[in-house]
Each structure stands twice: as C-alpha cells, then as structure tokens.
Amino acid sequence: MIGIINTNFGNINSIKNIYFDNNINCKSVSSPNEINNVSKLIIPGIGNFDSVVKNLKNHNLFDRINYLVLEKKIPILGICIGMHLFFESSEEGRNNGFGWIKGKVEKLNKPQIRYPHMGWNNILNTNKNLLFKDIKEGSYFYFLHNYGNKPTNEKDYLSSSTFYGENFLSSINYKNIYGVQFHPEKSHQNGIKLLTNFANICA
C-alpha cells in the first residue's frame, strides 16, 4: 500500500488516479493513524516550503514520516516541494526540512532567464536510479518551480540533472529516499512509468 501524504496543497487525485488505473493500491494520508500499514510514501508537489512543513507538523505527520524513513527504511518519493523537504532548509522559508539530504534549496536566479521554470524539459544521467527503469535517457518531464538545488556533495545522491540557464538537480536517490523536481503526474507516459517504477521498488 502506497500512502500519499495530503499536504492540503498538492493535487493528490492525479497521482491516485494513475495508480488506480494501473491496479496499484494507494490511499491518501492526513493523520498518523492513516499512515499505518503503508509500505511506501509519496509527498506530492505544489505549495510553499514553510506552509507544507507547518501542515505536516500540525497533523503530527512530520516526526512520524521521519521515523518511518530513517528507522523503518520504507521508500519515500518527494515531488517538487516534497523533494525540497528532504534537504536541511530552503531559501523559500525559515523552517527546517527533514535534513536527510545535506544542503539548502536555493532560488533559481540566472540573469536573462524567465522564471518560474515552467514546461517540458529533458533529464540526463538517469541510469543509476530505479525510478527511471525503461525510461530513455533524455526523456522529457513537466516542470513548474522557482527553487532548485545545486548541492556541494551531489555525487552522493544526484540521479539526474536538467539544464535551464544552468544545471540543477532534477532527481535524487539516497538509499530509500527518492525525489524528483518535476511533476510525474503531469508528464504523461513517462510520468506514469516513473510512478509505477516507484511502486515496484522493494522496501
């Protein structure tokens, strides 16, 4: 069973519909009780860093998620802002993230580049990440974001990069922790394949 965290910001129905269409069990999670008996977790995108952190803490989910990921080692997928939460902090807010990945999420501000980065872009260097099994190198996914990450120790968890005025981290993988900057639920067949790949990752 995949638990999709309801942050009150992301459209979780798009993810749920993809899983239902592929006969994969999932449910939305809004409380610690609902998170029991899940084998994987997804934190969807959309929202402000501080608002999402505050919402998770208000619903007593922040510490529970931290325990399940670090102690129980269940796989987790963060989408866009969901991935940002995996880092120590973000320029978008003042709260701390989970801190599983060292580094800070930064605002993208390359001169003469229009932001947000919105639309289709390709991803590179995907061969080491199980999320991209049977997805061709250079495939396109849908992005919508103003913030990204250029970590100092990216070799430890970088699994793909994307160029938009500069190279930034478009997906990560560190042990049982997976994150994507793009929105697979809006990325048609490539996104469907990625989400089903995550469902097939063994805990």
Backbone as a chain_set.jsonl record, in Angstrom:
{"seq": "MIGIINTNFGNINSIKNIYFDNNINCKSVSSPNEINNVSKLIIPGIGNFDSVVKNLKNHNLFDRINYLVLEKKIPILGICIGMHLFFESSEEGRNNGFGWIKGKVEKLNKPQIRYPHMGWNNILNTNKNLLFKDIKEGSYFYFLHNYGNKPTNEKDYLSSSTFYGENFLSSINYKNIYGVQFHPEKSHQNGIKLLTNFANICA", "coords": {"N": [[0.84, -1.198, 0.0], [0.628, 2.159, -0.94], [1.14, 5.197, 0.598], [-0.093, 8.393, 0.169], [0.791, 11.499, 1.043], [-1.338, 13.913, 2.294], [-0.975, 17.131, 1.901], [-2.552, 19.294, 1.863], [-2.1, 20.973, -0.226], [-1.011, 19.911, -2.66], [-2.319, 18.301, -5.628], [-3.462, 15.446, -5.038], [-5.126, 13.636, -6.208], [-4.522, 13.255, -8.894], [-2.249, 11.647, -8.816], [-3.27, 9.432, -7.429], [-5.199, 8.535, -9.261], [-3.62, 7.63, -11.388], [-2.382, 5.419, -10.169], [-4.652, 3.858, -9.501], [-5.608, 3.278, -12.063], [-3.645, 1.555, -12.87], [-3.923, -0.587, -11.261], [-2.749, -0.468, -8.713], [-2.428, -0.376, -5.281], [-3.275, 2.355, -3.234], [-3.519, 5.132, -0.939], [-4.782, 8.188, 0.465], [-3.167, 10.136, 2.994], [-3.691, 11.687, 6.013], [-3.305, 11.79, 8.696], [-1.554, 10.465, 11.614], [-2.616, 7.91, 12.234], [-3.617, 7.011, 9.803], [-1.364, 6.485, 8.424], [-0.361, 4.107, 9.13], [0.517, 0.756, 8.241], [1.364, 1.255, 5.638], [3.529, 0.718, 2.858], [5.12, 2.285, 1.34], [5.805, 5.785, 0.764], [4.576, 8.904, -0.527], [5.266, 12.293, -0.994], [3.552, 14.833, -2.308], [3.891, 17.486, -4.824], [3.652, 21.125, -5.107], [3.005, 24.12, -3.396], [4.166, 26.108, -0.588], [7.328, 26.111, 1.036], [7.557, 26.526, 3.935], [4.827, 26.453, 4.622], [4.042, 23.86, 3.956], [5.693, 22.324, 5.657], [4.721, 23.243, 8.138], [2.067, 22.364, 7.974], [2.397, 19.564, 7.95], [3.477, 19.205, 10.502], [1.413, 20.2, 12.116], [-0.472, 18.239, 11.752], [0.684, 16.158, 12.991], [2.408, 14.578, 11.503], [4.998, 14.995, 10.622], [7.167, 14.106, 12.342], [6.491, 11.42, 12.414], [6.751, 10.576, 9.751], [9.484, 10.996, 9.478], [10.469, 9.056, 11.251], [9.557, 6.645, 10.019], [10.971, 6.674, 7.626], [13.714, 6.859, 8.347], [14.093, 4.928, 10.381], [12.449, 2.644, 9.873], [12.996, 2.382, 7.244], [11.391, 2.651, 4.944], [10.587, 3.129, 1.494], [10.478, 6.41, 0.085], [9.024, 8.945, -1.901], [9.548, 12.159, -3.013], [7.955, 14.883, -4.528], [8.699, 17.702, -6.355], [8.13, 20.36, -4.301], [7.881, 18.511, -2.313], [10.239, 17.019, -2.545], [12.028, 19.047, -1.879], [11.677, 19.247, 0.854], [13.253, 17.249, 1.848], [15.77, 18.201, 2.195], [18.036, 20.208, 4.222], [17.21, 22.872, 4.581], [15.497, 25.724, 3.088], [15.66, 28.511, 0.859], [13.214, 29.526, 0.463], [11.812, 29.601, 2.799], [11.727, 29.68, 6.457], [11.697, 27.528, 8.146], [13.073, 24.329, 9.151], [13.882, 21.559, 7.031], [13.533, 17.969, 6.625], [16.175, 17.149, 6.599], [17.489, 14.919, 5.624], [18.996, 14.906, 3.355], [21.957, 16.558, 2.767], [22.361, 20.055, 2.485], [21.037, 23.09, 0.967], [18.03, 24.321, -0.393], [17.793, 26.465, -3.125], [16.884, 29.677, -4.546], [16.274, 29.893, -7.972], [18.019, 31.97, -10.126], [19.209, 32.862, -12.525], [20.617, 35.302, -14.64], [18.691, 36.958, -17.19], [17.004, 34.832, -17.651], [13.806, 33.478, -17.758], [11.588, 33.059, -15.082], [8.904, 31.429, -13.295], [10.55, 28.257, -13.911], [8.91, 26.638, -16.226], [7.173, 24.134, -17.859], [8.033, 21.688, -20.408], [10.975, 19.732, -20.124], [14.131, 18.097, -20.613], [15.744, 15.279, -19.013], [18.858, 14.162, -17.683], [21.496, 11.71, -17.214], [20.385, 9.4, -15.888], [20.784, 6.722, -15.357], [21.365, 5.291, -13.019], [19.256, 5.209, -11.282], [16.462, 3.598, -9.969], [13.938, 4.603, -10.418], [13.853, 5.377, -13.039], [13.797, 3.164, -14.657], [13.606, 1.595, -17.754], [12.966, 3.99, -18.953], [13.879, 6.251, -21.352], [17.098, 7.766, -21.647], [17.379, 11.276, -21.52], [14.698, 11.794, -21.734], [11.575, 13.637, -21.615], [10.034, 15.627, -19.087], [7.51, 17.275, -17.076], [7.918, 20.482, -15.699], [7.569, 22.826, -12.996], [8.612, 25.34, -11.245], [10.351, 27.582, -8.991], [12.48, 27.258, -7.374], [15.456, 25.389, -6.689], [18.173, 22.999, -6.495], [21.652, 23.026, -5.933], [23.778, 21.135, -4.905], [26.631, 20.656, -2.701], [27.675, 18.164, -2.24], [26.754, 16.531, -4.315], [27.375, 14.204, -5.708], [26.846, 12.099, -4.059], [24.13, 11.627, -4.089], [22.91, 12.554, -6.405], [20.84, 11.836, -9.139], [19.784, 12.589, -11.531], [20.139, 15.32, -13.848], [19.186, 18.582, -15.038], [19.046, 21.118, -17.524], [18.455, 24.526, -17.348], [19.173, 27.414, -18.126], [21.141, 27.001, -16.283], [22.729, 24.131, -14.836], [20.786, 22.043, -12.8], [19.679, 20.047, -10.03], [17.607, 17.489, -10.887], [16.561, 15.108, -10.044], [16.864, 12.901, -7.227], [18.493, 10.27, -5.391], [18.991, 8.514, -2.538], [19.79, 5.876, -0.785], [16.853, 4.693, 0.566], [15.474, 6.906, -0.195], [13.89, 8.948, -2.473], [13.597, 11.495, -4.903], [12.036, 13.93, -7.031], [12.291, 16.775, -9.109], [10.548, 17.556, -11.052], [7.083, 17.105, -12.215], [5.713, 14.123, -12.155], [3.057, 13.287, -12.319], [1.969, 14.942, -14.164], [3.224, 14.382, -16.475], [2.536, 12.659, -18.53], [3.043, 9.615, -20.366], [5.73, 9.065, -19.615], [5.76, 9.97, -16.971], [3.81, 8.324, -15.817], [5.075, 5.855, -16.07], [7.296, 6.284, -14.397], [6.073, 6.599, -11.869], [4.883, 4.082, -11.552], [7.179, 2.559, -11.552], [8.266, 3.391, -9.102], [6.39, 2.248, -7.402], [7.079, -0.399, -7.681], [9.523, -0.684, -6.484], [11.46, -2.407, -4.174], [11.077, -2.61, -0.658]], "CA": [[0.0, 0.0, 0.0], [1.363, 3.416, -1.015], [0.472, 6.306, 1.271], [0.165, 9.693, -0.442], [0.582, 12.472, 2.106], [-2.204, 15.044, 1.948], [-0.389, 18.348, 2.471], [-3.556, 20.35, 1.631], [-1.654, 21.842, -1.319], [-0.862, 19.175, -3.905], [-3.467, 17.583, -6.165], [-3.107, 14.045, -4.891], [-6.009, 12.797, -7.01], [-3.852, 12.904, -10.149], [-1.383, 10.502, -8.519], [-4.133, 8.303, -7.093], [-5.841, 8.023, -10.474], [-2.621, 6.85, -12.123], [-2.231, 4.132, -9.504], [-5.886, 3.091, -9.645], [-5.658, 2.806, -13.452], [-2.653, 0.502, -13.02], [-4.229, -1.611, -10.251], [-1.791, -0.345, -7.615], [-3.13, 0.091, -4.09], [-2.768, 3.568, -2.602], [-4.513, 5.878, -0.182], [-4.323, 9.473, 0.977], [-2.821, 10.095, 4.409], [-3.838, 13.005, 6.638], [-3.088, 11.668, 10.14], [-0.647, 9.351, 11.955], [-3.316, 6.628, 12.18], [-3.773, 6.604, 8.41], [-0.061, 6.15, 7.845], [-0.031, 2.731, 9.499], [0.354, -0.296, 7.233], [1.797, 1.616, 4.285], [4.862, 0.193, 2.552], [5.838, 3.372, 0.683], [5.199, 7.102, 0.956], [4.799, 9.956, -1.512], [4.895, 13.668, -0.631], [3.347, 15.491, -3.611], [4.378, 18.847, -5.005], [2.805, 22.321, -5.003], [2.93, 24.72, -2.073], [5.271, 26.874, -0.04], [8.136, 25.271, 1.92], [7.15, 26.66, 5.334], [3.431, 26.051, 4.778], [3.963, 22.398, 3.922], [6.29, 21.845, 6.91], [3.782, 23.555, 9.208], [0.904, 21.485, 7.844], [2.782, 18.223, 8.39], [3.636, 19.212, 11.961], [0.091, 20.396, 12.715], [-1.187, 16.968, 11.674], [1.525, 15.158, 13.672], [2.95, 13.675, 10.49], [6.41, 15.269, 10.34], [8.025, 13.181, 13.092], [6.138, 10.052, 12.047], [7.393, 10.32, 8.47], [10.922, 10.912, 9.757], [10.709, 7.743, 11.868], [9.343, 5.57, 9.054], [12.009, 6.711, 6.601], [15.042, 6.618, 8.923], [14.148, 3.729, 11.218], [11.828, 1.515, 9.185], [13.614, 2.34, 5.917], [10.436, 2.496, 3.857], [10.876, 4.048, 0.379], [9.682, 7.629, 0.01], [9.207, 9.755, -3.105], [9.143, 13.557, -2.891], [7.731, 15.531, -5.82], [8.87, 19.159, -6.322], [8.297, 20.83, -2.929], [8.053, 17.314, -1.496], [11.661, 16.725, -2.555], [12.722, 20.114, -1.159], [11.594, 18.975, 2.292], [14.27, 16.273, 2.232], [17.004, 18.928, 2.473], [18.106, 20.822, 5.555], [16.459, 24.12, 4.618], [15.223, 26.317, 1.781], [15.572, 29.968, 0.825], [11.803, 29.886, 0.371], [11.204, 29.699, 4.126], [12.587, 29.733, 7.639], [11.659, 26.255, 8.863], [13.991, 23.283, 8.72], [13.326, 20.372, 6.414], [13.883, 16.73, 7.323], [17.626, 17.087, 6.727], [18.041, 13.634, 5.182], [19.971, 15.249, 2.323], [22.681, 17.754, 3.178], [22.305, 21.138, 1.517], [19.95, 24.061, 1.048], [17.333, 24.613, -1.639], [18.05, 27.874, -3.454], [16.077, 30.264, -5.604], [16.939, 29.964, -9.266], [18.05, 33.401, -10.485], [20.162, 33.102, -13.599], [20.243, 36.513, -15.386], [18.072, 36.866, -18.507], [16.211, 33.617, -17.75], [12.449, 33.71, -17.235], [11.126, 32.144, -14.032], [9.37, 30.079, -12.951], [10.861, 27.256, -14.929], [7.608, 26.01, -16.423], [7.009, 23.437, -19.121], [8.72, 20.422, -20.63], [12.424, 19.76, -20.239], [14.637, 16.727, -20.548], [16.566, 14.913, -17.862], [20.069, 13.451, -18.084], [22.225, 10.937, -16.197], [19.363, 8.697, -15.107], [20.982, 5.276, -15.437], [21.588, 4.64, -11.729], [18.081, 5.366, -10.434], [15.406, 2.648, -10.296], [12.747, 5.321, -10.873], [13.918, 5.587, -14.488], [13.892, 1.896, -15.363], [12.911, 1.55, -19.046], [12.709, 5.347, -19.446], [15.06, 6.596, -22.137], [17.94, 8.919, -21.306], [16.985, 12.486, -22.224], [13.236, 11.906, -21.828], [11.03, 14.907, -21.16], [9.068, 15.67, -17.998], [6.924, 18.607, -16.901], [8.454, 21.223, -14.552], [6.976, 24.1, -12.569], [9.277, 25.664, -9.981], [11.26, 28.725, -8.878], [13.587, 26.883, -6.493], [16.136, 24.159, -7.039], [19.293, 22.687, -5.623], [22.978, 22.819, -6.502], [24.436, 20.708, -3.668], [28.078, 20.524, -2.693], [28.001, 16.733, -2.247], [25.74, 15.941, -5.172], [27.771, 12.879, -6.179], [26.321, 11.092, -3.142], [22.706, 11.354, -4.285], [22.427, 13.015, -7.7], [20.486, 10.762, -10.065], [19.598, 13.203, -12.848], [20.278, 16.766, -13.9], [18.453, 19.256, -16.114], [19.602, 22.44, -17.808], [17.58, 25.662, -17.636], [20.069, 28.514, -17.798], [22.213, 26.383, -15.511], [22.39, 22.775, -14.433], [20.275, 21.871, -11.442], [19.368, 18.68, -9.666], [16.209, 17.219, -11.215], [16.1, 13.981, -9.229], [17.84, 12.409, -6.262], [18.296, 8.954, -4.794], [19.926, 8.193, -1.468], [19.234, 4.723, -0.076], [15.41, 4.534, 0.336], [14.926, 8.253, -0.393], [13.819, 9.323, -3.88], [12.946, 12.79, -5.108], [12.051, 14.473, -8.393], [11.929, 18.184, -9.174], [9.439, 17.68, -11.995], [5.797, 16.548, -11.802], [5.391, 12.932, -12.954], [1.603, 13.17, -12.515], [1.619, 15.793, -15.3], [4.218, 14.091, -17.506], [2.023, 11.667, -19.476], [3.512, 8.235, -20.255], [6.972, 8.996, -18.836], [5.413, 10.122, -15.569], [3.113, 7.107, -15.393], [6.089, 4.811, -15.916], [8.099, 6.579, -13.208], [5.282, 6.32, -10.666], [4.743, 2.631, -11.418], [8.502, 2.078, -11.132], [8.385, 3.594, -7.658], [5.541, 1.242, -6.745], [7.718, -1.72, -7.776], [10.773, -0.717, -5.727], [11.352, -3.239, -2.963], [11.434, -1.93, 0.593]], "C": [[0.883, 1.26, 0.0], [0.539, 4.507, -0.336], [0.879, 7.627, 0.644], [-0.2, 10.764, 0.578], [-0.268, 13.633, 1.586], [-1.667, 16.29, 2.651], [-1.351, 19.531, 2.401], [-3.139, 21.318, 0.538], [-1.612, 21.085, -2.644], [-2.158, 18.505, -4.336], [-3.159, 16.095, -6.152], [-3.975, 13.14, -5.765], [-5.367, 12.389, -8.33], [-2.949, 11.692, -9.951], [-2.222, 9.271, -8.224], [-4.761, 7.698, -8.336], [-4.881, 7.192, -11.32], [-2.455, 5.471, -11.493], [-3.481, 3.269, -9.63], [-5.983, 2.499, -11.048], [-4.696, 1.653, -13.698], [-2.778, -0.567, -11.934], [-3.197, -1.658, -9.126], [-2.513, 0.279, -6.419], [-2.464, 1.338, -3.516], [-3.897, 4.219, -1.818], [-3.927, 7.212, 0.229], [-4.13, 9.368, 2.485], [-2.881, 11.503, 4.972], [-3.568, 12.979, 8.135], [-2.154, 10.502, 10.418], [-1.33, 7.988, 11.882], [-3.42, 6.108, 10.755], [-2.457, 6.174, 7.764], [0.384, 4.741, 8.208], [-0.288, 1.79, 8.33], [0.627, 0.164, 5.804], [3.219, 1.109, 4.084], [5.743, 1.224, 1.87], [5.084, 4.669, 0.914], [5.522, 8.015, -0.215], [4.397, 11.287, -0.89], [4.77, 14.442, -1.933], [3.836, 16.927, -3.631], [3.291, 19.884, -4.834], [2.76, 22.82, -3.564], [4.194, 25.48, -1.726], [6.002, 26.032, 1.002], [7.643, 25.334, 3.359], [5.723, 26.174, 5.564], [3.279, 24.54, 4.8], [4.556, 21.803, 5.197], [5.314, 22.059, 8.074], [2.573, 22.641, 9.176], [1.222, 20.075, 8.323], [2.915, 18.161, 9.909], [2.288, 19.38, 12.664], [-0.725, 19.105, 12.725], [-0.372, 15.812, 12.255], [2.095, 14.122, 12.703], [4.452, 13.829, 10.3], [7.314, 14.259, 11.041], [7.751, 11.73, 12.72], [6.779, 9.663, 10.722], [8.898, 10.135, 8.673], [11.281, 9.544, 10.341], [10.598, 6.619, 10.836], [10.464, 5.51, 8.019], [13.366, 6.329, 7.178], [15.141, 5.292, 9.675], [13.578, 2.496, 10.518], [12.316, 1.347, 7.749], [12.601, 2.139, 4.79], [10.769, 3.496, 2.749], [9.937, 5.252, 0.404], [10.044, 8.375, -1.267], [8.691, 11.163, -2.832], [9.056, 14.18, -4.265], [7.809, 17.04, -5.631], [9.085, 19.635, -4.885], [8.472, 19.653, -1.972], [9.501, 16.892, -1.424], [12.436, 17.778, -1.773], [12.738, 19.858, 0.347], [12.677, 18.017, 2.766], [15.583, 16.949, 2.619], [16.938, 19.608, 3.845], [17.25, 22.078, 5.655], [16.235, 24.621, 3.203], [15.201, 27.834, 1.903], [14.122, 30.446, 0.757], [11.165, 30.077, 1.746], [12.229, 29.709, 5.236], [12.646, 28.404, 8.394], [12.721, 25.309, 8.331], [13.228, 22.169, 8.027], [13.717, 19.146, 7.211], [15.393, 16.608, 7.516], [18.235, 15.755, 6.342], [19.136, 13.842, 4.14], [20.653, 16.554, 2.735], [22.602, 18.819, 2.076], [21.069, 22.0, 1.694], [19.345, 24.266, -0.332], [17.426, 26.113, -1.9], [17.102, 28.368, -4.538], [16.893, 30.331, -6.888], [16.893, 31.407, -9.763], [19.1, 33.711, -11.539], [19.724, 34.336, -14.402], [19.682, 36.192, -16.772], [17.325, 35.552, -18.734], [14.855, 33.876, -17.1], [12.079, 32.628, -16.223], [9.667, 32.433, -13.719], [9.772, 29.271, -14.179], [9.595, 26.429, -15.119], [7.54, 25.388, -17.809], [7.862, 22.185, -19.196], [10.227, 20.627, -20.769], [12.934, 18.337, -20.079], [15.569, 16.533, -19.365], [17.702, 14.017, -18.328], [20.681, 12.706, -16.899], [21.293, 10.162, -15.279], [19.669, 7.222, -14.884], [21.117, 4.578, -14.095], [20.364, 4.655, -10.817], [16.983, 4.424, -10.886], [14.12, 3.333, -10.761], [12.69, 5.393, -12.398], [14.114, 4.287, -15.269], [13.013, 1.922, -16.614], [12.415, 2.916, -19.512], [13.988, 5.82, -20.127], [15.786, 7.819, -21.582], [17.526, 10.121, -22.146], [15.48, 12.658, -22.372], [12.754, 13.2, -21.193], [9.995, 14.707, -20.059], [8.615, 17.113, -17.805], [7.408, 19.25, -15.597], [7.597, 22.456, -14.257], [7.578, 24.466, -11.22], [10.143, 26.913, -10.124], [12.524, 28.371, -8.103], [14.171, 25.548, -6.929], [17.316, 23.94, -6.118], [20.557, 22.439, -6.416], [23.902, 22.392, -5.362], [25.932, 20.547, -3.812], [28.503, 19.06, -2.762], [27.06, 15.966, -3.16], [26.106, 14.54, -5.667], [27.199, 11.78, -5.306], [24.87, 10.74, -3.429], [22.116, 11.9, -5.579], [22.06, 11.822, -8.567], [20.057, 11.31, -11.415], [19.783, 14.704, -12.733], [19.494, 17.3, -15.09], [19.057, 20.637, -16.29], [18.481, 23.429, -18.114], [18.349, 26.921, -17.233], [21.288, 28.064, -17.034], [21.78, 24.959, -15.192], [21.859, 22.774, -12.999], [19.868, 20.412, -11.267], [17.891, 18.408, -9.962], [15.681, 15.931, -10.603], [17.236, 13.519, -8.327], [17.495, 10.99, -5.852], [19.402, 8.735, -3.774], [19.293, 7.103, -0.613], [17.743, 4.588, -0.411], [14.708, 5.853, 0.036], [15.032, 8.642, -1.867], [13.111, 10.667, -3.996], [13.058, 13.222, -6.553], [11.605, 15.927, -8.351], [10.715, 18.397, -10.07], [8.171, 17.028, -11.431], [5.46, 15.334, -12.655], [3.891, 12.801, -13.231], [1.1, 14.042, -13.66], [2.469, 15.473, -16.534], [3.83, 12.926, -18.417], [2.683, 10.299, -19.272], [4.809, 8.1, -19.465], [6.685, 9.092, -17.345], [4.7, 8.906, -15.014], [4.121, 5.988, -15.15], [6.922, 5.038, -14.668], [7.338, 6.228, -11.926], [5.068, 4.811, -10.476], [6.093, 1.99, -11.052], [8.686, 2.234, -9.632], [7.57, 2.554, -6.898], [6.203, -0.126, -6.715], [9.059, -1.793, -7.058], [10.582, -1.5, -4.445], [11.798, -2.446, -1.746], [12.704, -2.549, 1.165]], "O": [[1.774, 1.401, 0.838], [-0.63, 4.707, -0.668], [2.066, 7.95, 0.59], [-1.368, 10.917, 0.933], [0.051, 14.248, 0.569], [-1.88, 16.477, 3.849], [-1.015, 20.637, 2.824], [-3.753, 22.374, 0.382], [-2.128, 21.575, -3.648], [-3.0, 18.178, -3.499], [-2.656, 15.547, -7.133], [-3.6, 11.999, -6.034], [-5.632, 11.298, -8.835], [-2.886, 10.813, -10.81], [-1.921, 8.183, -8.714], [-4.847, 6.475, -8.454], [-5.271, 6.178, -11.898], [-2.393, 4.467, -12.202], [-3.374, 2.062, -9.845], [-6.392, 1.349, -11.21], [-4.895, 0.862, -14.62], [-1.856, -1.353, -11.715], [-2.82, -2.729, -8.651], [-3.132, 1.337, -6.541], [-1.248, 1.377, -3.334], [-5.072, 3.902, -2.006], [-2.708, 7.354, 0.33], [-4.83, 8.618, 3.165], [-2.209, 12.407, 4.477], [-3.596, 14.024, 8.785], [-1.972, 9.638, 9.561], [-0.693, 7.005, 11.506], [-3.323, 4.903, 10.522], [-2.447, 5.574, 6.689], [1.372, 4.235, 7.676], [-1.2, 2.007, 7.532], [0.168, -0.472, 4.855], [4.015, 1.073, 5.023], [6.963, 1.071, 1.819], [3.891, 4.667, 1.216], [6.59, 7.92, -0.82], [3.311, 11.403, -0.321], [5.775, 14.688, -2.601], [4.154, 17.507, -2.593], [2.159, 19.57, -4.465], [2.512, 22.053, -2.634], [5.164, 25.487, -2.484], [5.364, 25.314, 1.772], [7.341, 24.296, 3.948], [5.438, 25.551, 6.587], [2.483, 24.0, 5.569], [3.982, 20.873, 5.763], [5.109, 21.163, 8.893], [2.101, 22.192, 10.22], [0.417, 19.458, 9.02], [2.512, 17.178, 10.531], [2.052, 18.761, 13.702], [-1.567, 18.902, 13.6], [-0.691, 14.643, 12.042], [2.243, 12.948, 13.042], [5.115, 12.889, 9.861], [8.144, 13.623, 10.392], [8.664, 10.904, 12.711], [7.292, 8.554, 10.579], [9.504, 9.225, 8.106], [12.289, 8.949, 9.96], [11.455, 5.736, 10.789], [10.859, 4.428, 7.587], [14.097, 5.553, 6.564], [16.166, 4.613, 9.608], [14.175, 1.421, 10.574], [12.086, 0.316, 7.118], [12.927, 1.517, 3.779], [11.196, 4.611, 3.046], [8.751, 5.122, 0.707], [11.208, 8.432, -1.665], [7.53, 11.341, -2.463], [9.966, 14.032, -5.08], [7.061, 17.601, -4.83], [10.128, 19.342, -4.3], [9.134, 19.78, -0.942], [9.966, 16.454, -0.372], [13.397, 17.448, -1.078], [13.698, 20.21, 1.032], [12.988, 17.974, 3.957], [16.417, 16.344, 3.293], [15.912, 19.578, 4.523], [16.632, 22.328, 6.69], [16.717, 24.027, 2.238], [14.776, 28.377, 2.922], [13.839, 31.625, 0.968], [10.084, 30.658, 1.845], [13.436, 29.74, 4.995], [13.555, 28.187, 9.195], [13.208, 25.464, 7.211], [12.086, 21.865, 8.375], [14.18, 19.26, 8.346], [15.842, 16.02, 8.5], [19.382, 15.479, 6.693], [20.081, 13.058, 4.051], [19.979, 17.544, 3.018], [22.756, 18.518, 0.892], [20.172, 21.676, 2.474], [20.067, 24.371, -1.323], [17.171, 26.927, -1.012], [16.587, 27.589, -5.339], [18.045, 30.766, -6.892], [15.817, 32.002, -9.812], [19.8, 34.719, -11.446], [18.564, 34.411, -14.809], [20.144, 35.267, -17.44], [17.042, 35.191, -19.876], [14.784, 34.436, -16.006], [12.239, 31.435, -16.483], [9.227, 33.573, -13.863], [9.386, 29.567, -15.31], [9.249, 25.612, -14.265], [7.819, 26.048, -18.81], [8.351, 21.686, -18.183], [10.691, 21.555, -21.431], [12.269, 17.483, -19.492], [16.104, 17.487, -18.8], [17.538, 13.216, -19.247], [20.419, 13.028, -15.74], [21.39, 10.25, -14.055], [18.863, 6.528, -14.264], [20.991, 3.355, -14.043], [20.431, 4.163, -9.69], [16.601, 4.438, -12.056], [13.297, 2.707, -11.429], [11.608, 5.463, -12.98], [14.55, 4.315, -16.42], [11.824, 2.232, -16.542], [11.538, 2.995, -20.372], [15.062, 5.787, -19.526], [15.165, 8.773, -21.114], [17.342, 9.996, -23.357], [15.029, 13.572, -23.062], [13.431, 13.784, -20.347], [9.199, 13.768, -20.084], [9.244, 18.049, -18.298], [7.322, 18.646, -14.528], [6.988, 23.041, -15.153], [7.132, 23.982, -10.179], [10.603, 27.255, -11.214], [13.52, 29.093, -8.164], [13.47, 24.691, -7.468], [17.45, 24.605, -5.091], [20.55, 21.743, -7.431], [24.72, 23.186, -4.899], [26.442, 20.329, -4.911], [29.573, 18.748, -3.285], [26.615, 14.871, -2.817], [25.214, 13.765, -6.013], [27.076, 10.64, -5.755], [24.417, 9.66, -3.051], [20.923, 11.722, -5.826], [22.858, 10.898, -8.723], [19.974, 10.544, -12.375], [19.608, 15.286, -11.663], [19.179, 16.564, -16.026], [19.523, 21.251, -15.33], [17.667, 23.209, -19.011], [18.185, 27.426, -16.123], [22.351, 28.679, -17.127], [20.597, 24.629, -15.272], [22.415, 23.421, -12.112], [19.735, 19.659, -12.232], [17.017, 19.027, -9.356], [14.476, 15.683, -10.637], [18.412, 13.721, -8.628], [16.345, 10.562, -5.955], [20.589, 8.767, -4.101], [18.385, 7.362, 0.177], [17.403, 4.384, -1.577], [13.478, 5.91, 0.015], [16.123, 8.663, -2.436], [12.15, 10.94, -3.277], [14.045, 12.924, -7.226], [10.657, 16.274, -7.646], [9.941, 19.33, -9.856], [8.176, 16.476, -10.331], [4.967, 15.491, -13.772], [3.498, 12.261, -14.265], [-0.047, 13.912, -14.086], [2.435, 16.208, -17.521], [4.698, 12.281, -19.007], [2.866, 9.867, -18.133], [4.982, 7.132, -18.724], [7.291, 8.379, -16.545], [4.946, 8.498, -13.879], [4.037, 5.266, -14.157], [7.226, 4.087, -13.949], [7.9, 5.629, -11.009], [5.075, 4.326, -9.345], [6.134, 0.996, -10.328], [9.194, 1.335, -8.963], [8.012, 2.041, -5.869], [5.924, -0.929, -5.826], [9.677, -2.858, -7.022], [9.624, -1.262, -3.71], [12.777, -1.702, -1.8], [13.179, -2.123, 2.218]]}, "num_chains": 1, "name": "protein.A"}
